[in-house]
Amino acid sequence: MENQPSQASIALTCSDCGRRPKFVTSILVPRTARTIRLFTCECGKRNWIESE
Ligand SMILES: [Zn+2]
């Protein structure tokens, strides 16, 4: 199980319902050399964080 992200436990709340979305995956974007962390909320809303 790799649903245990060590550095992805950033305080993120769903912009729709305010709950805390579950971490799905992280994606490296070569074009910007940044990592996008994708979260999915129980309400179905997808949220993401972009970081270096
Ligand atoms: Zn939500």
mmCIF file of the protein (N, C-alpha, C, O) and its ligand, coordinates in Angstrom:
data_MODEL
# 
_entry.id   MODEL 
# 
loop_
_entity.id 
_entity.type 
_entity.pdbx_number_of_molecules 
1 polymer     1 
2 non-polymer 1 
# 
_entity_poly.entity_id                      1 
_entity_poly.type                           'polypeptide(L)' 
_entity_poly.nstd_linkage                   no 
_entity_poly.nstd_monomer                   no 
_entity_poly.pdbx_seq_one_letter_code       MENQPSQASIALTCSDCGRRPKFVTSILVPRTARTIRLFTCECGKRNWIESE 
_entity_poly.pdbx_seq_one_letter_code_can   MENQPSQASIALTCSDCGRRPKFVTSILVPRTARTIRLFTCECGKRNWIESE 
_entity_poly.pdbx_strand_id                 A 
# 
loop_
_entity_poly_seq.entity_id 
_entity_poly_seq.num 
_entity_poly_seq.mon_id 
_entity_poly_seq.hetero 
1 1  MET n 
1 2  GLU n 
1 3  ASN n 
1 4  GLN n 
1 5  PRO n 
1 6  SER n 
1 7  GLN n 
1 8  ALA n 
1 9  SER n 
1 10 ILE n 
1 11 ALA n 
1 12 LEU n 
1 13 THR n 
1 14 CYS n 
1 15 SER n 
1 16 ASP n 
1 17 CYS n 
1 18 GLY n 
1 19 ARG n 
1 20 ARG n 
1 21 PRO n 
1 22 LYS n 
1 23 PHE n 
1 24 VAL n 
1 25 THR n 
1 26 SER n 
1 27 ILE n 
1 28 LEU n 
1 29 VAL n 
1 30 PRO n 
1 31 ARG n 
1 32 THR n 
1 33 ALA n 
1 34 ARG n 
1 35 THR n 
1 36 ILE n 
1 37 ARG n 
1 38 LEU n 
1 39 PHE n 
1 40 THR n 
1 41 CYS n 
1 42 GLU n 
1 43 CYS n 
1 44 GLY n 
1 45 LYS n 
1 46 ARG n 
1 47 ASN n 
1 48 TRP n 
1 49 ILE n 
1 50 GLU n 
1 51 SER n 
1 52 GLU n 
# 
loop_
_struct_asym.id 
_struct_asym.entity_id 
A 1 
B 2 
# 
loop_
_chem_comp.id 
_chem_comp.type 
_chem_comp.mon_nstd_flag 
ALA 'L-peptide linking' y 
ARG 'L-peptide linking' y 
ASN 'L-peptide linking' y 
ASP 'L-peptide linking' y 
CYS 'L-peptide linking' y 
GLN 'L-peptide linking' y 
GLU 'L-peptide linking' y 
GLY 'peptide linking'   y 
ILE 'L-peptide linking' y 
LEU 'L-peptide linking' y 
LYS 'L-peptide linking' y 
MET 'L-peptide linking' y 
PHE 'L-peptide linking' y 
PRO 'L-peptide linking' y 
SER 'L-peptide linking' y 
THR 'L-peptide linking' y 
TRP 'L-peptide linking' y 
VAL 'L-peptide linking' y 
ZN  non-polymer         . 
# 
_pdbx_entity_nonpoly.entity_id   2 
_pdbx_entity_nonpoly.name        ? 
_pdbx_entity_nonpoly.comp_id     ZN 
# 
_pdbx_nonpoly_scheme.asym_id         B 
_pdbx_nonpoly_scheme.entity_id       2 
_pdbx_nonpoly_scheme.mon_id          ZN 
_pdbx_nonpoly_scheme.ndb_seq_num     1 
_pdbx_nonpoly_scheme.pdb_seq_num     101 
_pdbx_nonpoly_scheme.auth_seq_num    101 
_pdbx_nonpoly_scheme.pdb_mon_id      ZN 
_pdbx_nonpoly_scheme.auth_mon_id     ZN 
_pdbx_nonpoly_scheme.pdb_strand_id   A 
_pdbx_nonpoly_scheme.pdb_ins_code    . 
# 
loop_
_atom_site.group_PDB 
_atom_site.id 
_atom_site.type_symbol 
_atom_site.label_atom_id 
_atom_site.label_alt_id 
_atom_site.label_comp_id 
_atom_site.label_asym_id 
_atom_site.label_entity_id 
_atom_site.label_seq_id 
_atom_site.pdbx_PDB_ins_code 
_atom_site.Cartn_x 
_atom_site.Cartn_y 
_atom_site.Cartn_z 
_atom_site.occupancy 
_atom_site.B_iso_or_equiv 
_atom_site.pdbx_formal_charge 
_atom_site.auth_seq_id 
_atom_site.auth_comp_id 
_atom_site.auth_asym_id 
_atom_site.auth_atom_id 
_atom_site.pdbx_PDB_model_num 
ATOM   1   N  N  . MET A 1 1  ? 0.839   -1.200 0.000   1.00 0.00 ? 1   MET A N  1 
ATOM   2   C  CA . MET A 1 1  ? 0.000   0.000  0.000   1.00 0.00 ? 1   MET A CA 1 
ATOM   3   C  C  . MET A 1 1  ? 0.874   1.250  0.000   1.00 0.00 ? 1   MET A C  1 
ATOM   4   O  O  . MET A 1 1  ? 1.668   1.458  0.918   1.00 0.00 ? 1   MET A O  1 
ATOM   5   N  N  . GLU A 1 2  ? 0.733   2.050  -0.993  1.00 0.00 ? 2   GLU A N  1 
ATOM   6   C  CA . GLU A 1 2  ? 1.464   3.306  -0.957  1.00 0.00 ? 2   GLU A CA 1 
ATOM   7   C  C  . GLU A 1 2  ? 0.506   4.479  -0.790  1.00 0.00 ? 2   GLU A C  1 
ATOM   8   O  O  . GLU A 1 2  ? 0.696   5.555  -1.356  1.00 0.00 ? 2   GLU A O  1 
ATOM   9   N  N  . ASN A 1 3  ? -0.505  4.236  -0.012  1.00 0.00 ? 3   ASN A N  1 
ATOM   10  C  CA . ASN A 1 3  ? -1.441  5.305  0.312   1.00 0.00 ? 3   ASN A CA 1 
ATOM   11  C  C  . ASN A 1 3  ? -1.029  6.006  1.597   1.00 0.00 ? 3   ASN A C  1 
ATOM   12  O  O  . ASN A 1 3  ? -1.854  6.593  2.298   1.00 0.00 ? 3   ASN A O  1 
ATOM   13  N  N  . GLN A 1 4  ? 0.245   5.933  1.886   1.00 0.00 ? 4   GLN A N  1 
ATOM   14  C  CA . GLN A 1 4  ? 0.755   6.488  3.135   1.00 0.00 ? 4   GLN A CA 1 
ATOM   15  C  C  . GLN A 1 4  ? 1.822   7.523  2.799   1.00 0.00 ? 4   GLN A C  1 
ATOM   16  O  O  . GLN A 1 4  ? 3.002   7.319  3.085   1.00 0.00 ? 4   GLN A O  1 
ATOM   17  N  N  . PRO A 1 5  ? 1.410   8.629  2.195   1.00 0.00 ? 5   PRO A N  1 
ATOM   18  C  CA . PRO A 1 5  ? 2.366   9.649  1.768   1.00 0.00 ? 5   PRO A CA 1 
ATOM   19  C  C  . PRO A 1 5  ? 2.963   10.391 2.955   1.00 0.00 ? 5   PRO A C  1 
ATOM   20  O  O  . PRO A 1 5  ? 2.243   10.949 3.782   1.00 0.00 ? 5   PRO A O  1 
ATOM   21  N  N  . SER A 1 6  ? 4.267   10.386 3.024   1.00 0.00 ? 6   SER A N  1 
ATOM   22  C  CA . SER A 1 6  ? 4.905   11.010 4.171   1.00 0.00 ? 6   SER A CA 1 
ATOM   23  C  C  . SER A 1 6  ? 4.891   12.524 4.057   1.00 0.00 ? 6   SER A C  1 
ATOM   24  O  O  . SER A 1 6  ? 4.615   13.228 5.029   1.00 0.00 ? 6   SER A O  1 
ATOM   25  N  N  . GLN A 1 7  ? 5.188   13.016 2.869   1.00 0.00 ? 7   GLN A N  1 
ATOM   26  C  CA . GLN A 1 7  ? 5.292   14.467 2.730   1.00 0.00 ? 7   GLN A CA 1 
ATOM   27  C  C  . GLN A 1 7  ? 4.047   15.072 2.090   1.00 0.00 ? 7   GLN A C  1 
ATOM   28  O  O  . GLN A 1 7  ? 4.000   16.272 1.819   1.00 0.00 ? 7   GLN A O  1 
ATOM   29  N  N  . ALA A 1 8  ? 3.050   14.243 1.853   1.00 0.00 ? 8   ALA A N  1 
ATOM   30  C  CA . ALA A 1 8  ? 1.843   14.747 1.210   1.00 0.00 ? 8   ALA A CA 1 
ATOM   31  C  C  . ALA A 1 8  ? 0.739   15.031 2.226   1.00 0.00 ? 8   ALA A C  1 
ATOM   32  O  O  . ALA A 1 8  ? -0.391  15.363 1.868   1.00 0.00 ? 8   ALA A O  1 
ATOM   33  N  N  . SER A 1 9  ? 1.093   14.893 3.482   1.00 0.00 ? 9   SER A N  1 
ATOM   34  C  CA . SER A 1 9  ? 0.083   15.157 4.510   1.00 0.00 ? 9   SER A CA 1 
ATOM   35  C  C  . SER A 1 9  ? -0.024  16.653 4.777   1.00 0.00 ? 9   SER A C  1 
ATOM   36  O  O  . SER A 1 9  ? -0.009  17.117 5.917   1.00 0.00 ? 9   SER A O  1 
ATOM   37  N  N  . ILE A 1 10 ? -0.130  17.371 3.688   1.00 0.00 ? 10  ILE A N  1 
ATOM   38  C  CA . ILE A 1 10 ? -0.291  18.804 3.776   1.00 0.00 ? 10  ILE A CA 1 
ATOM   39  C  C  . ILE A 1 10 ? -1.746  19.112 4.130   1.00 0.00 ? 10  ILE A C  1 
ATOM   40  O  O  . ILE A 1 10 ? -2.668  18.411 3.713   1.00 0.00 ? 10  ILE A O  1 
ATOM   41  N  N  . ALA A 1 11 ? -1.916  20.137 4.880   1.00 0.00 ? 11  ALA A N  1 
ATOM   42  C  CA . ALA A 1 11 ? -3.275  20.522 5.230   1.00 0.00 ? 11  ALA A CA 1 
ATOM   43  C  C  . ALA A 1 11 ? -4.005  20.990 3.987   1.00 0.00 ? 11  ALA A C  1 
ATOM   44  O  O  . ALA A 1 11 ? -3.788  22.097 3.493   1.00 0.00 ? 11  ALA A O  1 
ATOM   45  N  N  . LEU A 1 12 ? -4.860  20.137 3.501   1.00 0.00 ? 12  LEU A N  1 
ATOM   46  C  CA . LEU A 1 12 ? -5.632  20.471 2.308   1.00 0.00 ? 12  LEU A CA 1 
ATOM   47  C  C  . LEU A 1 12 ? -7.087  20.183 2.600   1.00 0.00 ? 12  LEU A C  1 
ATOM   48  O  O  . LEU A 1 12 ? -7.432  19.115 3.107   1.00 0.00 ? 12  LEU A O  1 
ATOM   49  N  N  . THR A 1 13 ? -7.924  21.120 2.283   1.00 0.00 ? 13  THR A N  1 
ATOM   50  C  CA . THR A 1 13 ? -9.346  20.891 2.455   1.00 0.00 ? 13  THR A CA 1 
ATOM   51  C  C  . THR A 1 13 ? -10.038 21.061 1.117   1.00 0.00 ? 13  THR A C  1 
ATOM   52  O  O  . THR A 1 13 ? -9.634  21.878 0.290   1.00 0.00 ? 13  THR A O  1 
ATOM   53  N  N  . CYS A 1 14 ? -11.072 20.286 0.921   1.00 0.00 ? 14  CYS A N  1 
ATOM   54  C  CA . CYS A 1 14 ? -11.833 20.328 -0.315  1.00 0.00 ? 14  CYS A CA 1 
ATOM   55  C  C  . CYS A 1 14 ? -12.466 21.705 -0.482  1.00 0.00 ? 14  CYS A C  1 
ATOM   56  O  O  . CYS A 1 14 ? -13.038 22.267 0.453   1.00 0.00 ? 14  CYS A O  1 
ATOM   57  N  N  . SER A 1 15 ? -12.349 22.231 -1.697  1.00 0.00 ? 15  SER A N  1 
ATOM   58  C  CA . SER A 1 15 ? -12.910 23.551 -1.930  1.00 0.00 ? 15  SER A CA 1 
ATOM   59  C  C  . SER A 1 15 ? -14.436 23.500 -2.049  1.00 0.00 ? 15  SER A C  1 
ATOM   60  O  O  . SER A 1 15 ? -15.096 24.538 -2.047  1.00 0.00 ? 15  SER A O  1 
ATOM   61  N  N  . ASP A 1 16 ? -14.986 22.301 -2.152  1.00 0.00 ? 16  ASP A N  1 
ATOM   62  C  CA . ASP A 1 16 ? -16.440 22.177 -2.257  1.00 0.00 ? 16  ASP A CA 1 
ATOM   63  C  C  . ASP A 1 16 ? -17.098 21.927 -0.910  1.00 0.00 ? 16  ASP A C  1 
ATOM   64  O  O  . ASP A 1 16 ? -18.063 22.599 -0.549  1.00 0.00 ? 16  ASP A O  1 
ATOM   65  N  N  . CYS A 1 17 ? -16.570 20.953 -0.165  1.00 0.00 ? 17  CYS A N  1 
ATOM   66  C  CA . CYS A 1 17 ? -17.272 20.540 1.048   1.00 0.00 ? 17  CYS A CA 1 
ATOM   67  C  C  . CYS A 1 17 ? -16.448 20.791 2.307   1.00 0.00 ? 17  CYS A C  1 
ATOM   68  O  O  . CYS A 1 17 ? -16.976 20.705 3.416   1.00 0.00 ? 17  CYS A O  1 
ATOM   69  N  N  . GLY A 1 18 ? -15.163 21.098 2.151   1.00 0.00 ? 18  GLY A N  1 
ATOM   70  C  CA . GLY A 1 18 ? -14.349 21.436 3.313   1.00 0.00 ? 18  GLY A CA 1 
ATOM   71  C  C  . GLY A 1 18 ? -13.760 20.248 4.031   1.00 0.00 ? 18  GLY A C  1 
ATOM   72  O  O  . GLY A 1 18 ? -13.050 20.414 5.024   1.00 0.00 ? 18  GLY A O  1 
ATOM   73  N  N  . ARG A 1 19 ? -14.041 19.040 3.545   1.00 0.00 ? 19  ARG A N  1 
ATOM   74  C  CA . ARG A 1 19 ? -13.434 17.867 4.152   1.00 0.00 ? 19  ARG A CA 1 
ATOM   75  C  C  . ARG A 1 19 ? -12.012 17.708 3.674   1.00 0.00 ? 19  ARG A C  1 
ATOM   76  O  O  . ARG A 1 19 ? -11.548 18.448 2.806   1.00 0.00 ? 19  ARG A O  1 
ATOM   77  N  N  . ARG A 1 20 ? -11.317 16.732 4.247   1.00 0.00 ? 20  ARG A N  1 
ATOM   78  C  CA . ARG A 1 20 ? -9.933  16.500 3.856   1.00 0.00 ? 20  ARG A CA 1 
ATOM   79  C  C  . ARG A 1 20 ? -9.869  15.394 2.818   1.00 0.00 ? 20  ARG A C  1 
ATOM   80  O  O  . ARG A 1 20 ? -10.185 14.242 3.113   1.00 0.00 ? 20  ARG A O  1 
ATOM   81  N  N  . PRO A 1 21 ? -9.461  15.741 1.603   1.00 0.00 ? 21  PRO A N  1 
ATOM   82  C  CA . PRO A 1 21 ? -9.398  14.747 0.523   1.00 0.00 ? 21  PRO A CA 1 
ATOM   83  C  C  . PRO A 1 21 ? -8.310  13.709 0.764   1.00 0.00 ? 21  PRO A C  1 
ATOM   84  O  O  . PRO A 1 21 ? -7.362  13.934 1.517   1.00 0.00 ? 21  PRO A O  1 
ATOM   85  N  N  . LYS A 1 22 ? -8.472  12.572 0.105   1.00 0.00 ? 22  LYS A N  1 
ATOM   86  C  CA . LYS A 1 22 ? -7.488  11.500 0.217   1.00 0.00 ? 22  LYS A CA 1 
ATOM   87  C  C  . LYS A 1 22 ? -6.442  11.651 -0.867  1.00 0.00 ? 22  LYS A C  1 
ATOM   88  O  O  . LYS A 1 22 ? -6.743  12.006 -2.007  1.00 0.00 ? 22  LYS A O  1 
ATOM   89  N  N  . PHE A 1 23 ? -5.207  11.376 -0.486  1.00 0.00 ? 23  PHE A N  1 
ATOM   90  C  CA . PHE A 1 23 ? -4.103  11.434 -1.429  1.00 0.00 ? 23  PHE A CA 1 
ATOM   91  C  C  . PHE A 1 23 ? -4.238  10.327 -2.458  1.00 0.00 ? 23  PHE A C  1 
ATOM   92  O  O  . PHE A 1 23 ? -4.461  9.170  -2.100  1.00 0.00 ? 23  PHE A O  1 
ATOM   93  N  N  . VAL A 1 24 ? -4.108  10.665 -3.720  1.00 0.00 ? 24  VAL A N  1 
ATOM   94  C  CA . VAL A 1 24 ? -4.216  9.672  -4.784  1.00 0.00 ? 24  VAL A CA 1 
ATOM   95  C  C  . VAL A 1 24 ? -2.846  9.362  -5.355  1.00 0.00 ? 24  VAL A C  1 
ATOM   96  O  O  . VAL A 1 24 ? -2.387  8.221  -5.309  1.00 0.00 ? 24  VAL A O  1 
ATOM   97  N  N  . THR A 1 25 ? -2.202  10.375 -5.891  1.00 0.00 ? 25  THR A N  1 
ATOM   98  C  CA . THR A 1 25 ? -0.912  10.143 -6.526  1.00 0.00 ? 25  THR A CA 1 
ATOM   99  C  C  . THR A 1 25 ? -0.178  11.465 -6.673  1.00 0.00 ? 25  THR A C  1 
ATOM   100 O  O  . THR A 1 25 ? -0.763  12.537 -6.514  1.00 0.00 ? 25  THR A O  1 
ATOM   101 N  N  . SER A 1 26 ? 1.083   11.376 -6.970  1.00 0.00 ? 26  SER A N  1 
ATOM   102 C  CA . SER A 1 26 ? 1.836   12.580 -7.286  1.00 0.00 ? 26  SER A CA 1 
ATOM   103 C  C  . SER A 1 26 ? 2.400   12.454 -8.691  1.00 0.00 ? 26  SER A C  1 
ATOM   104 O  O  . SER A 1 26 ? 2.837   11.383 -9.110  1.00 0.00 ? 26  SER A O  1 
ATOM   105 N  N  . ILE A 1 27 ? 2.382   13.543 -9.393  1.00 0.00 ? 27  ILE A N  1 
ATOM   106 C  CA . ILE A 1 27 ? 2.784   13.555 -10.796 1.00 0.00 ? 27  ILE A CA 1 
ATOM   107 C  C  . ILE A 1 27 ? 3.880   14.591 -10.985 1.00 0.00 ? 27  ILE A C  1 
ATOM   108 O  O  . ILE A 1 27 ? 3.723   15.753 -10.611 1.00 0.00 ? 27  ILE A O  1 
ATOM   109 N  N  . LEU A 1 28 ? 4.983   14.160 -11.564 1.00 0.00 ? 28  LEU A N  1 
ATOM   110 C  CA . LEU A 1 28 ? 6.045   15.107 -11.879 1.00 0.00 ? 28  LEU A CA 1 
ATOM   111 C  C  . LEU A 1 28 ? 5.775   15.735 -13.242 1.00 0.00 ? 28  LEU A C  1 
ATOM   112 O  O  . LEU A 1 28 ? 5.525   15.039 -14.227 1.00 0.00 ? 28  LEU A O  1 
ATOM   113 N  N  . VAL A 1 29 ? 5.829   17.039 -13.277 1.00 0.00 ? 29  VAL A N  1 
ATOM   114 C  CA . VAL A 1 29 ? 5.611   17.756 -14.529 1.00 0.00 ? 29  VAL A CA 1 
ATOM   115 C  C  . VAL A 1 29 ? 6.949   18.275 -15.026 1.00 0.00 ? 29  VAL A C  1 
ATOM   116 O  O  . VAL A 1 29 ? 7.445   19.285 -14.525 1.00 0.00 ? 29  VAL A O  1 
ATOM   117 N  N  . PRO A 1 30 ? 7.541   17.597 -16.005 1.00 0.00 ? 30  PRO A N  1 
ATOM   118 C  CA . PRO A 1 30 ? 8.882   17.960 -16.482 1.00 0.00 ? 30  PRO A CA 1 
ATOM   119 C  C  . PRO A 1 30 ? 8.955   19.387 -17.003 1.00 0.00 ? 30  PRO A C  1 
ATOM   120 O  O  . PRO A 1 30 ? 9.974   20.064 -16.866 1.00 0.00 ? 30  PRO A O  1 
ATOM   121 N  N  . ARG A 1 31 ? 7.881   19.822 -17.588 1.00 0.00 ? 31  ARG A N  1 
ATOM   122 C  CA . ARG A 1 31 ? 7.864   21.148 -18.199 1.00 0.00 ? 31  ARG A CA 1 
ATOM   123 C  C  . ARG A 1 31 ? 8.121   22.241 -17.169 1.00 0.00 ? 31  ARG A C  1 
ATOM   124 O  O  . ARG A 1 31 ? 8.795   23.232 -17.451 1.00 0.00 ? 31  ARG A O  1 
ATOM   125 N  N  . THR A 1 32 ? 7.581   22.049 -15.986 1.00 0.00 ? 32  THR A N  1 
ATOM   126 C  CA . THR A 1 32 ? 7.743   23.065 -14.953 1.00 0.00 ? 32  THR A CA 1 
ATOM   127 C  C  . THR A 1 32 ? 8.653   22.594 -13.833 1.00 0.00 ? 32  THR A C  1 
ATOM   128 O  O  . THR A 1 32 ? 8.956   23.355 -12.914 1.00 0.00 ? 32  THR A O  1 
ATOM   129 N  N  . ALA A 1 33 ? 9.098   21.322 -13.904 1.00 0.00 ? 33  ALA A N  1 
ATOM   130 C  CA . ALA A 1 33 ? 9.927   20.740 -12.859 1.00 0.00 ? 33  ALA A CA 1 
ATOM   131 C  C  . ALA A 1 33 ? 9.261   20.823 -11.500 1.00 0.00 ? 33  ALA A C  1 
ATOM   132 O  O  . ALA A 1 33 ? 9.913   21.025 -10.476 1.00 0.00 ? 33  ALA A O  1 
ATOM   133 N  N  . ARG A 1 34 ? 7.960   20.665 -11.514 1.00 0.00 ? 34  ARG A N  1 
ATOM   134 C  CA . ARG A 1 34 ? 7.200   20.698 -10.280 1.00 0.00 ? 34  ARG A CA 1 
ATOM   135 C  C  . ARG A 1 34 ? 6.431   19.407 -10.110 1.00 0.00 ? 34  ARG A C  1 
ATOM   136 O  O  . ARG A 1 34 ? 6.231   18.650 -11.060 1.00 0.00 ? 34  ARG A O  1 
ATOM   137 N  N  . THR A 1 35 ? 6.009   19.173 -8.894  1.00 0.00 ? 35  THR A N  1 
ATOM   138 C  CA . THR A 1 35 ? 5.226   17.982 -8.610  1.00 0.00 ? 35  THR A CA 1 
ATOM   139 C  C  . THR A 1 35 ? 3.801   18.379 -8.268  1.00 0.00 ? 35  THR A C  1 
ATOM   140 O  O  . THR A 1 35 ? 3.564   19.270 -7.453  1.00 0.00 ? 35  THR A O  1 
ATOM   141 N  N  . ILE A 1 36 ? 2.883   17.718 -8.891  1.00 0.00 ? 36  ILE A N  1 
ATOM   142 C  CA . ILE A 1 36 ? 1.478   17.927 -8.573  1.00 0.00 ? 36  ILE A CA 1 
ATOM   143 C  C  . ILE A 1 36 ? 1.004   16.742 -7.747  1.00 0.00 ? 36  ILE A C  1 
ATOM   144 O  O  . ILE A 1 36 ? 1.160   15.588 -8.147  1.00 0.00 ? 36  ILE A O  1 
ATOM   145 N  N  . ARG A 1 37 ? 0.428   17.039 -6.595  1.00 0.00 ? 37  ARG A N  1 
ATOM   146 C  CA . ARG A 1 37 ? -0.137  15.975 -5.763  1.00 0.00 ? 37  ARG A CA 1 
ATOM   147 C  C  . ARG A 1 37 ? -1.645  16.002 -5.908  1.00 0.00 ? 37  ARG A C  1 
ATOM   148 O  O  . ARG A 1 37 ? -2.307  17.011 -5.667  1.00 0.00 ? 37  ARG A O  1 
ATOM   149 N  N  . LEU A 1 38 ? -2.155  14.860 -6.308  1.00 0.00 ? 38  LEU A N  1 
ATOM   150 C  CA . LEU A 1 38 ? -3.573  14.775 -6.612  1.00 0.00 ? 38  LEU A CA 1 
ATOM   151 C  C  . LEU A 1 38 ? -4.335  14.141 -5.450  1.00 0.00 ? 38  LEU A C  1 
ATOM   152 O  O  . LEU A 1 38 ? -3.927  13.121 -4.894  1.00 0.00 ? 38  LEU A O  1 
ATOM   153 N  N  . PHE A 1 39 ? -5.432  14.765 -5.109  1.00 0.00 ? 39  PHE A N  1 
ATOM   154 C  CA . PHE A 1 39 ? -6.278  14.273 -4.022  1.00 0.00 ? 39  PHE A CA 1 
ATOM   155 C  C  . PHE A 1 39 ? -7.706  14.131 -4.541  1.00 0.00 ? 39  PHE A C  1 
ATOM   156 O  O  . PHE A 1 39 ? -8.148  14.888 -5.405  1.00 0.00 ? 39  PHE A O  1 
ATOM   157 N  N  . THR A 1 40 ? -8.406  13.158 -4.001  1.00 0.00 ? 40  THR A N  1 
ATOM   158 C  CA . THR A 1 40 ? -9.819  13.023 -4.337  1.00 0.00 ? 40  THR A CA 1 
ATOM   159 C  C  . THR A 1 40 ? -10.632 13.053 -3.059  1.00 0.00 ? 40  THR A C  1 
ATOM   160 O  O  . THR A 1 40 ? -10.308 12.382 -2.080  1.00 0.00 ? 40  THR A O  1 
ATOM   161 N  N  . CYS A 1 41 ? -11.675 13.828 -3.084  1.00 0.00 ? 41  CYS A N  1 
ATOM   162 C  CA . CYS A 1 41 ? -12.510 13.975 -1.902  1.00 0.00 ? 41  CYS A CA 1 
ATOM   163 C  C  . CYS A 1 41 ? -13.648 12.958 -1.925  1.00 0.00 ? 41  CYS A C  1 
ATOM   164 O  O  . CYS A 1 41 ? -13.971 12.386 -2.966  1.00 0.00 ? 41  CYS A O  1 
ATOM   165 N  N  . GLU A 1 42 ? -14.241 12.749 -0.766  1.00 0.00 ? 42  GLU A N  1 
ATOM   166 C  CA . GLU A 1 42 ? -15.392 11.845 -0.677  1.00 0.00 ? 42  GLU A CA 1 
ATOM   167 C  C  . GLU A 1 42 ? -16.553 12.343 -1.522  1.00 0.00 ? 42  GLU A C  1 
ATOM   168 O  O  . GLU A 1 42 ? -17.363 11.545 -1.993  1.00 0.00 ? 42  GLU A O  1 
ATOM   169 N  N  . CYS A 1 43 ? -16.640 13.640 -1.718  1.00 0.00 ? 43  CYS A N  1 
ATOM   170 C  CA . CYS A 1 43 ? -17.739 14.209 -2.493  1.00 0.00 ? 43  CYS A CA 1 
ATOM   171 C  C  . CYS A 1 43 ? -17.482 14.084 -3.989  1.00 0.00 ? 43  CYS A C  1 
ATOM   172 O  O  . CYS A 1 43 ? -18.346 14.424 -4.798  1.00 0.00 ? 43  CYS A O  1 
ATOM   173 N  N  . GLY A 1 44 ? -16.288 13.594 -4.364  1.00 0.00 ? 44  GLY A N  1 
ATOM   174 C  CA . GLY A 1 44 ? -15.983 13.396 -5.768  1.00 0.00 ? 44  GLY A CA 1 
ATOM   175 C  C  . GLY A 1 44 ? -15.143 14.508 -6.370  1.00 0.00 ? 44  GLY A C  1 
ATOM   176 O  O  . GLY A 1 44 ? -14.693 14.405 -7.511  1.00 0.00 ? 44  GLY A O  1 
ATOM   177 N  N  . LYS A 1 45 ? -14.934 15.555 -5.616  1.00 0.00 ? 45  LYS A N  1 
ATOM   178 C  CA . LYS A 1 45 ? -14.148 16.677 -6.095  1.00 0.00 ? 45  LYS A CA 1 
ATOM   179 C  C  . LYS A 1 45 ? -12.673 16.320 -6.122  1.00 0.00 ? 45  LYS A C  1 
ATOM   180 O  O  . LYS A 1 45 ? -12.153 15.708 -5.190  1.00 0.00 ? 45  LYS A O  1 
ATOM   181 N  N  . ARG A 1 46 ? -12.008 16.708 -7.196  1.00 0.00 ? 46  ARG A N  1 
ATOM   182 C  CA . ARG A 1 46 ? -10.565 16.493 -7.282  1.00 0.00 ? 46  ARG A CA 1 
ATOM   183 C  C  . ARG A 1 46 ? -9.845  17.786 -6.917  1.00 0.00 ? 46  ARG A C  1 
ATOM   184 O  O  . ARG A 1 46 ? -10.174 18.869 -7.402  1.00 0.00 ? 46  ARG A O  1 
ATOM   185 N  N  . ASN A 1 47 ? -8.868  17.636 -6.059  1.00 0.00 ? 47  ASN A N  1 
ATOM   186 C  CA . ASN A 1 47 ? -8.077  18.784 -5.646  1.00 0.00 ? 47  ASN A CA 1 
ATOM   187 C  C  . ASN A 1 47 ? -6.616  18.441 -5.866  1.00 0.00 ? 47  ASN A C  1 
ATOM   188 O  O  . ASN A 1 47 ? -6.230  17.272 -5.855  1.00 0.00 ? 47  ASN A O  1 
ATOM   189 N  N  . TRP A 1 48 ? -5.820  19.455 -6.061  1.00 0.00 ? 48  TRP A N  1 
ATOM   190 C  CA . TRP A 1 48 ? -4.393  19.161 -6.193  1.00 0.00 ? 48  TRP A CA 1 
ATOM   191 C  C  . TRP A 1 48 ? -3.559  20.310 -5.648  1.00 0.00 ? 48  TRP A C  1 
ATOM   192 O  O  . TRP A 1 48 ? -3.978  21.463 -5.555  1.00 0.00 ? 48  TRP A O  1 
ATOM   193 N  N  . ILE A 1 49 ? -2.344  19.903 -5.295  1.00 0.00 ? 49  ILE A N  1 
ATOM   194 C  CA . ILE A 1 49 ? -1.362  20.862 -4.798  1.00 0.00 ? 49  ILE A CA 1 
ATOM   195 C  C  . ILE A 1 49 ? -0.163  20.813 -5.728  1.00 0.00 ? 49  ILE A C  1 
ATOM   196 O  O  . ILE A 1 49 ? 0.302   19.737 -6.104  1.00 0.00 ? 49  ILE A O  1 
ATOM   197 N  N  . GLU A 1 50 ? 0.324   21.970 -6.090  1.00 0.00 ? 50  GLU A N  1 
ATOM   198 C  CA . GLU A 1 50 ? 1.513   22.033 -6.916  1.00 0.00 ? 50  GLU A CA 1 
ATOM   199 C  C  . GLU A 1 50 ? 2.658   22.515 -6.057  1.00 0.00 ? 50  GLU A C  1 
ATOM   200 O  O  . GLU A 1 50 ? 2.557   23.541 -5.384  1.00 0.00 ? 50  GLU A O  1 
ATOM   201 N  N  . SER A 1 51 ? 3.755   21.765 -6.086  1.00 0.00 ? 51  SER A N  1 
ATOM   202 C  CA . SER A 1 51 ? 4.896   22.164 -5.289  1.00 0.00 ? 51  SER A CA 1 
ATOM   203 C  C  . SER A 1 51 ? 6.185   21.852 -6.035  1.00 0.00 ? 51  SER A C  1 
ATOM   204 O  O  . SER A 1 51 ? 6.176   21.123 -7.026  1.00 0.00 ? 51  SER A O  1 
ATOM   205 N  N  . GLU A 1 52 ? 7.281   22.401 -5.560  1.00 0.00 ? 52  GLU A N  1 
ATOM   206 C  CA . GLU A 1 52 ? 8.562   22.203 -6.232  1.00 0.00 ? 52  GLU A CA 1 
ATOM   207 C  C  . GLU A 1 52 ? 9.186   20.881 -5.858  1.00 0.00 ? 52  GLU A C  1 
ATOM   208 O  O  . GLU A 1 52 ? 10.272  20.554 -6.337  1.00 0.00 ? 52  GLU A O  1 
HETATM 209 ZN ZN . ZN  B 2 .  ? -15.343 17.508 -0.983  1.00 0.00 2 101 ZN  A ZN 1 
# 
